[in-house]
């Protein structure tokens, strides 16, 4: 799976249209290998694991700026 930021404006809503026609942020999920992807077995650990390298790089980058 690949993830990227996505922006959209809902054009229809249920009974509480608080976000109707307002810009919303979200995540687009792209399945890169349909033969290997099993939606029944995919779980949160798979999603978080896909971000492990980027998360470690962010942690290294922010470390000098932490106050405590």
N, C-alpha and C positions, 0 to 999 in steps of 0.2 A: 504494500500500500504506500501511496505517496499522499502527502497533505500539503495544502497551500491555502493561504488566506483567500476569502471570497467576500464580496460585498453584493448586496441585493436589496431591492425594495419590494416588500410584499404587496401584491396587487389585490389580494383577497384575504379575508380574515374571518374568524369565527364570530362569536357574539361580542367579543371585546377587541375591537380593531385598534388597539393602542399603537401598533406599529404600522398600520396601513399607510403605504406610500412614503415611509420613512426609511432612510438608509440604515441597513443593519449589517453587522459583521458576522462572519461565520467561517466555517472550514469546508473546503472542498476535498473529498476523499476520492482518490483515483486508484482503481485496482489495476496494477501493472501486469500481473500474470494471472489471468482468470483460471488457468489450469491448476495453479498452485494454491489459489485462495479458496478457503472453505469458510463461508460466512457462519456456519453453525459452530465451528470451532474457534473462530476469531474472538478474542476477548480484549479487555482493557490492557492486559500485560503485553499483547502484541502491538497495540497502538503506542503505548509508552515506550516499549523497547525500540520502536522505529525512530524515536526521538533521542535515544541515549547519547549518540555522538554529539548532536547539536546541544543538548543539555549540558554535557560535560564541558564543551567549549565555552558556553555562556558562563558556567560557574567559574572557570579559570579567568575569563575576561572581567567579571564583576568583582572578584576577590580583592583587588587593590582598593576598591572604592567603598568597601564595607567599613562602617564606623565601629562596629563591635562584633 
